[in-house]
Amino acid sequence: MCLFGTSGIRRIVGKELVQLALKVGLAVGEIYDSVVVGSYTRTSSSALKHALISGVLASGASCFDAGVLPTPTLALAARGFQAGVMITASHNPPQYNGIKLLNPDGSAFDAVQRGEIEELVLGDLAAGAPWNGIKDSSLLGGALEEHVRRIQRDFPGGLGLKVVVDEGCGAAYQITPDLLSRLGCNVVTMNCYPSGFFPRSAEPTEQSLGDLAQAVSQCRADLGIAHDGDADRMMAVDDKGRFIPGDKLLILFARELGAGEVVTTVDASMGIEEMGFRVTRTRVGDTYVSQELRGGGDFGGEPSGSWVFPSLSLCPDGIYAAARLGAIAKRQKLSRLLDEIPSYPMLRGSVSGDGVEMGELASKLRAMKPLSVSTLDGIKLNFDDGWLLVRPSGTEPKIRVTVEARGKTQGKRLYDEAVTIIRDCIAERER
């Protein structure tokens, strides 16, 4: 049994997940003496958080409860502790929840750390502390204010924009509108209240942000901001009410920061290299981007909306990203900047299914006659006019498919052929 996916532990909520949270707390407390825990707005978060805190305390470690807050806010607070634990399933559907483990620098636990926790959880946990060695839990206040003030320092001149913010009833319902208001913005809010029931998809995609795009156009705003459930992601709409693709946001941020070296994932556009940046590619998942940035790099991100600013934290920070995009929009209309960035047709989708043998799938995909094949993450086929990536999701029972090509017809052909091959493989295993 593998506990961890590409972004922590995620499961459908039930008795098993609550029991797992207790065991993870015991394991974390056995290794780390001081732990800070936070959660976000899903209905199941409080139950999981208290189960995890109970485990940490039972191990004899000290544990602070930071309350309901975004993941990047908890990551910043974790600097004063040996480890941070966030109860989050990020953008997964509402019936899910999960656990993300963070280092003091904001990075997610690496493979070695995850292995240590997994070994303890799946093996024989220690008996825990004696009765007189168990500490009380404590509340940690001020984390939201600390995060806002830290971001404000990087924008001393303010922004002075009109911004529409759609929080989707997630964890940043308070902090992002507050931050932008303090930076001098006229903020129009949508879905900015805490709720475990998301009024739109928790993942901020073009399909889920139609209301935000309409609101930006109607309000004549300078931009629109949207987060996922725990606000480690940020996606946006420009001043014309157009959804901004993540690949273009990646380039905008890299140029804004004057980045020489950019870390991004295998599914990001080939346009990032064509813009002249030195690019290091990782597996899909912000965890891998952050790990690579530990060894150097000016900026990192992935087109799904995770943006890592190493000068602040190695945790993706959608709240900081909102302010940074505002700074870009303050100087020039986003629509104008975006139209200047070259782009190629890209298709992203998924096929529901689990248990596909990737070696078998790779063999079938090679029949498409690529110029080269990479197995850094899943199977990436490179062609003379584009590429195709097929990989199992690290958070859901799906096979994800991404295609970029210099022409729409070629891209659609590659995508359809790959989906057909995947479905055939799934059907064969189900027979």
MISE-529337 format. One record per residue (C-alpha): x, y, z; residue in three letters. Coordinates in steps of 0.2 Angstrom, whole numbers, plus 5000, padded with zeros to 4 digits. Example, Ala and Ser with C-alpha at 12.3 -4.5 7.8 and 13.67 -1.06 7.14 Angstrom:
2
- 5062 | 4978 | 5039 | ALA
- 5068 | 4995 | 5036 | SER
***
This chain:
431
- 5000 | 5000 | 5000 | MET
- 5007 | 5017 | 4995 | CYS
- 5001 | 5031 | 5006 | LEU
- 5007 | 5046 | 4997 | PHE
- 5002 | 5053 | 4980 | GLY
- 5011 | 5067 | 4971 | THR
- 5004 | 5080 | 4983 | SER
- 5002 | 5071 | 5000 | GLY
- 4989 | 5059 | 5006 | ILE
- 4972 | 5060 | 4998 | ARG
- 4957 | 5049 | 5001 | ARG
- 4938 | 5049 | 5001 | ILE
- 4932 | 5054 | 5018 | VAL
- 4927 | 5039 | 5030 | GLY
- 4932 | 5030 | 5045 | LYS
- 4948 | 5024 | 5037 | GLU
- 4954 | 5041 | 5033 | LEU
- 4951 | 5047 | 5051 | VAL
- 4960 | 5032 | 5058 | GLN
- 4974 | 5035 | 5046 | LEU
- 4975 | 5054 | 5052 | ALA
- 4978 | 5048 | 5069 | LEU
- 4992 | 5036 | 5064 | LYS
- 5000 | 5049 | 5053 | VAL
- 5000 | 5061 | 5068 | GLY
- 5008 | 5047 | 5079 | LEU
- 5021 | 5045 | 5066 | ALA
- 5025 | 5063 | 5063 | VAL
- 5026 | 5066 | 5082 | GLY
- 5038 | 5052 | 5084 | GLU
- 5051 | 5060 | 5072 | ILE
- 5047 | 5079 | 5075 | TYR
- 5046 | 5087 | 5092 | ASP
- 5036 | 5102 | 5087 | SER
- 5022 | 5102 | 5074 | VAL
- 5010 | 5115 | 5068 | VAL
- 4994 | 5110 | 5060 | VAL
- 4981 | 5119 | 5049 | GLY
- 4965 | 5115 | 5040 | SER
- 4954 | 5122 | 5027 | TYR
- 4935 | 5124 | 5023 | THR
- 4930 | 5106 | 5019 | ARG
- 4917 | 5099 | 5030 | THR
- 4928 | 5084 | 5036 | SER
- 4943 | 5095 | 5040 | SER
- 4940 | 5098 | 5058 | SER
- 4937 | 5079 | 5062 | ALA
- 4953 | 5075 | 5053 | LEU
- 4963 | 5089 | 5061 | LYS
- 4959 | 5084 | 5078 | HIS
- 4962 | 5066 | 5075 | ALA
- 4980 | 5070 | 5068 | LEU
- 4983 | 5082 | 5083 | ILE
- 4978 | 5068 | 5095 | SER
- 4991 | 5057 | 5087 | GLY
- 5005 | 5070 | 5088 | VAL
- 5001 | 5074 | 5106 | LEU
- 5000 | 5055 | 5111 | ALA
- 5018 | 5053 | 5104 | SER
- 5024 | 5066 | 5116 | GLY
- 5027 | 5080 | 5104 | ALA
- 5021 | 5098 | 5105 | SER
- 5007 | 5103 | 5093 | CYS
- 5000 | 5120 | 5089 | PHE
- 4983 | 5122 | 5080 | ASP
- 4984 | 5137 | 5067 | ALA
- 4966 | 5136 | 5063 | GLY
- 4957 | 5137 | 5046 | VAL
- 4970 | 5145 | 5034 | LEU
- 4977 | 5142 | 5016 | PRO
- 4991 | 5130 | 5014 | THR
- 5004 | 5143 | 5009 | PRO
- 5000 | 5153 | 5025 | THR
- 5003 | 5137 | 5036 | LEU
- 5019 | 5134 | 5026 | ALA
- 5025 | 5152 | 5031 | LEU
- 5020 | 5148 | 5049 | ALA
- 5030 | 5132 | 5049 | ALA
- 5046 | 5141 | 5049 | ARG
- 5045 | 5141 | 5068 | GLY
- 5042 | 5122 | 5070 | PHE
- 5051 | 5106 | 5065 | GLN
- 5036 | 5101 | 5053 | ALA
- 5019 | 5108 | 5047 | GLY
- 5004 | 5097 | 5043 | VAL
- 4990 | 5104 | 5032 | MET
- 4973 | 5095 | 5031 | ILE
- 4969 | 5097 | 5013 | THR
- 4964 | 5088 | 4997 | ALA
- 4967 | 5104 | 4987 | SER
- 4957 | 5104 | 4971 | HIS
- 4950 | 5086 | 4973 | ASN
- 4931 | 5084 | 4973 | PRO
- 4922 | 5088 | 4990 | PRO
- 4920 | 5070 | 4996 | GLN
- 4939 | 5069 | 4997 | TYR
- 4951 | 5076 | 5010 | ASN
- 4969 | 5073 | 5014 | GLY
- 4986 | 5077 | 5023 | ILE
- 5001 | 5086 | 5017 | LYS
- 5017 | 5087 | 5026 | LEU
- 5028 | 5102 | 5026 | LEU
- 5046 | 5106 | 5030 | ASN
- 5050 | 5123 | 5039 | PRO
- 5056 | 5130 | 5022 | ASP
- 5038 | 5127 | 5015 | GLY
- 5043 | 5112 | 5004 | SER
- 5033 | 5096 | 5005 | ALA
- 5041 | 5081 | 5013 | PHE
- 5053 | 5072 | 5000 | ASP
- 5054 | 5054 | 4996 | ALA
- 5065 | 5049 | 5011 | VAL
- 5054 | 5058 | 5023 | GLN
- 5038 | 5051 | 5016 | ARG
- 5046 | 5034 | 5017 | GLY
- 5050 | 5036 | 5035 | GLU
- 5032 | 5041 | 5039 | ILE
- 5025 | 5027 | 5028 | GLU
- 5036 | 5014 | 5037 | GLU
- 5029 | 5019 | 5054 | LEU
- 5011 | 5020 | 5049 | VAL
- 5011 | 5004 | 5040 | LEU
- 5022 | 4995 | 5053 | GLY
- 5022 | 4995 | 5072 | ASP
- 5020 | 5012 | 5079 | LEU
- 5029 | 5016 | 5095 | ALA
- 5018 | 5015 | 5111 | ALA
- 5019 | 5034 | 5112 | GLY
- 5023 | 5045 | 5127 | ALA
- 5019 | 5040 | 5145 | PRO
- 5004 | 5049 | 5153 | TRP
- 5015 | 5062 | 5161 | ASN
- 5024 | 5065 | 5145 | GLY
- 5009 | 5070 | 5135 | ILE
- 5008 | 5089 | 5132 | LYS
- 4992 | 5100 | 5129 | ASP
- 4988 | 5107 | 5112 | SER
- 4990 | 5126 | 5109 | SER
- 4982 | 5138 | 5097 | LEU
- 4993 | 5148 | 5086 | LEU
- 4986 | 5165 | 5081 | GLY
- 4991 | 5178 | 5069 | GLY
- 4997 | 5167 | 5055 | ALA
- 4985 | 5176 | 5042 | LEU
- 4991 | 5193 | 5047 | GLU
- 5009 | 5187 | 5047 | GLU
- 5007 | 5181 | 5029 | HIS
- 4998 | 5197 | 5023 | VAL
- 5012 | 5208 | 5031 | ARG
- 5026 | 5198 | 5023 | ARG
- 5018 | 5200 | 5005 | ILE
- 5015 | 5218 | 5008 | GLN
- 5033 | 5221 | 5010 | ARG
- 5036 | 5217 | 4992 | ASP
- 5024 | 5229 | 4985 | PHE
- 5027 | 5245 | 4995 | PRO
- 5019 | 5256 | 4981 | GLY
- 5002 | 5247 | 4981 | GLY
- 4993 | 5242 | 4966 | LEU
- 4977 | 5253 | 4964 | GLY
- 4968 | 5241 | 4953 | LEU
- 4950 | 5235 | 4951 | LYS
- 4950 | 5216 | 4954 | VAL
- 4937 | 5203 | 4955 | VAL
- 4941 | 5188 | 4967 | VAL
- 4932 | 5171 | 4966 | ASP
- 4938 | 5161 | 4981 | GLU
- 4926 | 5147 | 4978 | GLY
- 4922 | 5146 | 4996 | CYS
- 4940 | 5140 | 5000 | GLY
- 4953 | 5144 | 5013 | ALA
- 4958 | 5161 | 5006 | ALA
- 4940 | 5168 | 5007 | TYR
- 4947 | 5181 | 5019 | GLN
- 4966 | 5183 | 5016 | ILE
- 4966 | 5187 | 4997 | THR
- 4953 | 5201 | 4997 | PRO
- 4961 | 5208 | 5013 | ASP
- 4978 | 5208 | 5005 | LEU
- 4972 | 5216 | 4989 | LEU
- 4962 | 5229 | 4998 | SER
- 4977 | 5234 | 5009 | ARG
- 4987 | 5236 | 4992 | LEU
- 4974 | 5249 | 4987 | GLY
- 4963 | 5238 | 4976 | CYS
- 4945 | 5240 | 4973 | ASN
- 4940 | 5222 | 4977 | VAL
- 4924 | 5214 | 4970 | VAL
- 4921 | 5197 | 4979 | THR
- 4913 | 5181 | 4973 | MET
- 4911 | 5166 | 4984 | ASN
- 4921 | 5173 | 4998 | CYS
- 4914 | 5164 | 5013 | TYR
- 4919 | 5148 | 5021 | PRO
- 4909 | 5133 | 5016 | SER
- 4913 | 5114 | 5014 | GLY
- 4902 | 5114 | 4998 | PHE
- 4911 | 5122 | 4983 | PHE
- 4899 | 5132 | 4972 | PRO
- 4911 | 5129 | 4957 | ARG
- 4924 | 5116 | 4954 | SER
- 4938 | 5117 | 4968 | ALA
- 4950 | 5117 | 4953 | GLU
- 4951 | 5134 | 4945 | PRO
- 4950 | 5129 | 4927 | THR
- 4944 | 5138 | 4912 | GLU
- 4928 | 5128 | 4912 | GLN
- 4925 | 5132 | 4931 | SER
- 4928 | 5151 | 4930 | LEU
- 4915 | 5157 | 4917 | GLY
- 4906 | 5167 | 4931 | ASP
- 4923 | 5175 | 4935 | LEU
- 4926 | 5180 | 4917 | ALA
- 4909 | 5187 | 4915 | GLN
- 4911 | 5197 | 4931 | ALA
- 4927 | 5204 | 4925 | VAL
- 4920 | 5210 | 4909 | SER
- 4904 | 5217 | 4917 | GLN
- 4914 | 5226 | 4931 | CYS
- 4927 | 5232 | 4919 | ARG
- 4940 | 5226 | 4931 | ALA
- 4959 | 5225 | 4927 | ASP
- 4959 | 5206 | 4931 | LEU
- 4951 | 5192 | 4940 | GLY
- 4959 | 5180 | 4953 | ILE
- 4954 | 5163 | 4957 | ALA
- 4961 | 5150 | 4969 | HIS
- 4959 | 5131 | 4972 | ASP
- 4952 | 5125 | 4989 | GLY
- 4968 | 5128 | 4999 | ASP
- 4975 | 5143 | 4989 | ALA
- 4991 | 5135 | 4984 | ASP
- 4985 | 5138 | 4966 | ARG
- 4981 | 5154 | 4957 | MET
- 4973 | 5156 | 4940 | MET
- 4967 | 5172 | 4932 | ALA
- 4956 | 5181 | 4920 | VAL
- 4963 | 5196 | 4910 | ASP
- 4955 | 5213 | 4908 | ASP
- 4945 | 5207 | 4893 | LYS
- 4937 | 5193 | 4903 | GLY
- 4948 | 5180 | 4895 | ARG
- 4955 | 5165 | 4905 | PHE
- 4974 | 5166 | 4906 | ILE
- 4982 | 5149 | 4902 | PRO
- 4994 | 5143 | 4915 | GLY
- 5008 | 5142 | 4902 | ASP
- 5007 | 5160 | 4899 | LYS
- 5006 | 5164 | 4917 | LEU
- 5022 | 5155 | 4919 | LEU
- 5031 | 5166 | 4906 | ILE
- 5023 | 5182 | 4914 | LEU
- 5030 | 5178 | 4931 | PHE
- 5047 | 5172 | 4925 | ALA
- 5049 | 5189 | 4915 | ARG
- 5042 | 5199 | 4930 | GLU
- 5055 | 5191 | 4941 | LEU
- 5069 | 5193 | 4929 | GLY
- 5072 | 5174 | 4931 | ALA
- 5087 | 5166 | 4922 | GLY
- 5083 | 5148 | 4928 | GLU
- 5065 | 5142 | 4928 | VAL
- 5060 | 5125 | 4935 | VAL
- 5044 | 5118 | 4928 | THR
- 5036 | 5102 | 4924 | THR
- 5036 | 5090 | 4909 | VAL
- 5018 | 5095 | 4904 | ASP
- 5022 | 5114 | 4902 | ALA
- 5022 | 5122 | 4885 | SER
- 5038 | 5121 | 4874 | MET
- 5036 | 5140 | 4873 | GLY
- 5045 | 5143 | 4889 | ILE
- 5061 | 5137 | 4881 | GLU
- 5058 | 5147 | 4866 | GLU
- 5056 | 5163 | 4877 | MET
- 5075 | 5161 | 4881 | GLY
- 5074 | 5155 | 4899 | PHE
- 5086 | 5141 | 4905 | ARG
- 5073 | 5127 | 4910 | VAL
- 5074 | 5112 | 4921 | THR
- 5060 | 5100 | 4919 | ARG
- 5053 | 5089 | 4933 | THR
- 5039 | 5077 | 4936 | ARG
- 5021 | 5084 | 4937 | VAL
- 5018 | 5090 | 4954 | GLY
- 5023 | 5106 | 4964 | ASP
- 5032 | 5094 | 4976 | THR
- 5045 | 5090 | 4963 | TYR
- 5046 | 5108 | 4957 | VAL
- 5050 | 5114 | 4975 | SER
- 5063 | 5100 | 4978 | GLN
- 5072 | 5105 | 4962 | GLU
- 5072 | 5123 | 4968 | LEU
- 5080 | 5118 | 4984 | ARG
- 5096 | 5116 | 4974 | GLY
- 5094 | 5133 | 4964 | GLY
- 5083 | 5142 | 4952 | GLY
- 5074 | 5159 | 4952 | ASP
- 5056 | 5154 | 4950 | PHE
- 5046 | 5138 | 4948 | GLY
- 5029 | 5133 | 4943 | GLY
- 5017 | 5122 | 4934 | GLU
- 5003 | 5127 | 4922 | PRO
- 4989 | 5120 | 4933 | SER
- 4992 | 5135 | 4944 | GLY
- 5006 | 5132 | 4957 | SER
- 5018 | 5146 | 4957 | TRP
- 5034 | 5144 | 4969 | VAL
- 5043 | 5160 | 4973 | PHE
- 5059 | 5154 | 4982 | PRO
- 5062 | 5171 | 4990 | SER
- 5046 | 5169 | 5000 | LEU
- 5044 | 5150 | 5002 | SER
- 5046 | 5134 | 4993 | LEU
- 5027 | 5131 | 4995 | CYS
- 5017 | 5136 | 4980 | PRO
- 5008 | 5152 | 4985 | ASP
- 4993 | 5157 | 4976 | GLY
- 4990 | 5173 | 4987 | ILE
- 5007 | 5180 | 4983 | TYR
- 5005 | 5176 | 4965 | ALA
- 4989 | 5186 | 4965 | ALA
- 4998 | 5201 | 4971 | ALA
- 5013 | 5198 | 4959 | ARG
- 5001 | 5197 | 4944 | LEU
- 4993 | 5213 | 4950 | GLY
- 5010 | 5222 | 4950 | ALA
- 5011 | 5216 | 4932 | ILE
- 4994 | 5223 | 4927 | ALA
- 4997 | 5239 | 4936 | LYS
- 5011 | 5243 | 4923 | ARG
- 5002 | 5237 | 4907 | GLN
- 4986 | 5229 | 4903 | LYS
- 4987 | 5210 | 4904 | LEU
- 4978 | 5207 | 4888 | SER
- 4991 | 5217 | 4878 | ARG
- 5005 | 5207 | 4887 | LEU
- 4997 | 5190 | 4884 | LEU
- 4994 | 5194 | 4865 | ASP
- 5013 | 5196 | 4863 | GLU
- 5017 | 5179 | 4870 | ILE
- 5017 | 5166 | 4857 | PRO
- 5007 | 5150 | 4860 | SER
- 5003 | 5134 | 4853 | TYR
- 4987 | 5124 | 4853 | PRO
- 4986 | 5113 | 4869 | MET
- 4974 | 5100 | 4874 | LEU
- 4972 | 5093 | 4892 | ARG
- 4960 | 5080 | 4897 | GLY
- 4959 | 5063 | 4906 | SER
- 4952 | 5046 | 4905 | VAL
- 4944 | 5038 | 4920 | SER
- 4951 | 5022 | 4925 | GLY
- 4965 | 5015 | 4937 | ASP
- 4977 | 5000 | 4937 | GLY
- 4983 | 5002 | 4919 | VAL
- 5000 | 4994 | 4917 | GLU
- 5011 | 5009 | 4911 | MET
- 5024 | 4997 | 4902 | GLY
- 5010 | 4989 | 4892 | GLU
- 5003 | 5006 | 4888 | LEU
- 5020 | 5013 | 4883 | ALA
- 5022 | 4999 | 4870 | SER
- 5006 | 5003 | 4862 | LYS
- 5009 | 5022 | 4862 | LEU
- 5026 | 5019 | 4853 | ARG
- 5016 | 5013 | 4838 | ALA
- 5012 | 5032 | 4835 | MET
- 5030 | 5033 | 4829 | LYS
- 5038 | 5047 | 4840 | PRO
- 5055 | 5055 | 4837 | LEU
- 5059 | 5051 | 4855 | SER
- 5052 | 5045 | 4871 | VAL
- 5054 | 5051 | 4889 | SER
- 5049 | 5042 | 4905 | THR
- 5053 | 5055 | 4917 | LEU
- 5035 | 5056 | 4922 | ASP
- 5023 | 5044 | 4913 | GLY
- 5026 | 5043 | 4895 | ILE
- 5031 | 5058 | 4884 | LYS
- 5031 | 5056 | 4866 | LEU
- 5041 | 5070 | 4856 | ASN
- 5036 | 5073 | 4838 | PHE
- 5044 | 5085 | 4825 | ASP
- 5029 | 5097 | 4828 | ASP
- 5023 | 5094 | 4846 | GLY
- 5022 | 5082 | 4860 | TRP
- 5011 | 5070 | 4869 | LEU
- 5011 | 5066 | 4888 | LEU
- 5001 | 5052 | 4896 | VAL
- 5003 | 5049 | 4915 | ARG
- 4993 | 5042 | 4929 | PRO
- 4986 | 5055 | 4940 | SER
- 4994 | 5056 | 4957 | GLY
- 4978 | 5062 | 4966 | THR
- 4963 | 5053 | 4957 | GLU
- 4960 | 5037 | 4948 | PRO
- 4963 | 5044 | 4931 | LYS
- 4975 | 5044 | 4916 | ILE
- 4979 | 5062 | 4911 | ARG
- 4983 | 5066 | 4893 | VAL
- 4991 | 5082 | 4888 | THR
- 4996 | 5087 | 4870 | VAL
- 5004 | 5102 | 4862 | GLU
- 5007 | 5104 | 4844 | ALA
- 5010 | 5118 | 4832 | ARG
- 4994 | 5116 | 4823 | GLY
- 4976 | 5112 | 4830 | LYS
- 4973 | 5097 | 4817 | THR
- 4989 | 5088 | 4822 | GLN
- 4986 | 5091 | 4841 | GLY
- 4968 | 5084 | 4840 | LYS
- 4974 | 5069 | 4830 | ARG
- 4987 | 5065 | 4843 | LEU
- 4975 | 5067 | 4858 | TYR
- 4961 | 5057 | 4850 | ASP
- 4973 | 5043 | 4846 | GLU
- 4981 | 5042 | 4863 | ALA
- 4964 | 5042 | 4871 | VAL
- 4958 | 5028 | 4860 | THR
- 4974 | 5018 | 4865 | ILE
- 4971 | 5021 | 4884 | ILE
- 4953 | 5016 | 4883 | ARG
- 4958 | 5000 | 4874 | ASP
- 4970 | 4996 | 4888 | CYS
- 4958 | 4999 | 4901 | ILE
- 4945 | 4988 | 4893 | ALA
- 4957 | 4974 | 4891 | GLU
- 4961 | 4974 | 4909 | ARG
- 4943 | 4974 | 4914 | GLU
- 4939 | 4959 | 4903 | ARG
***
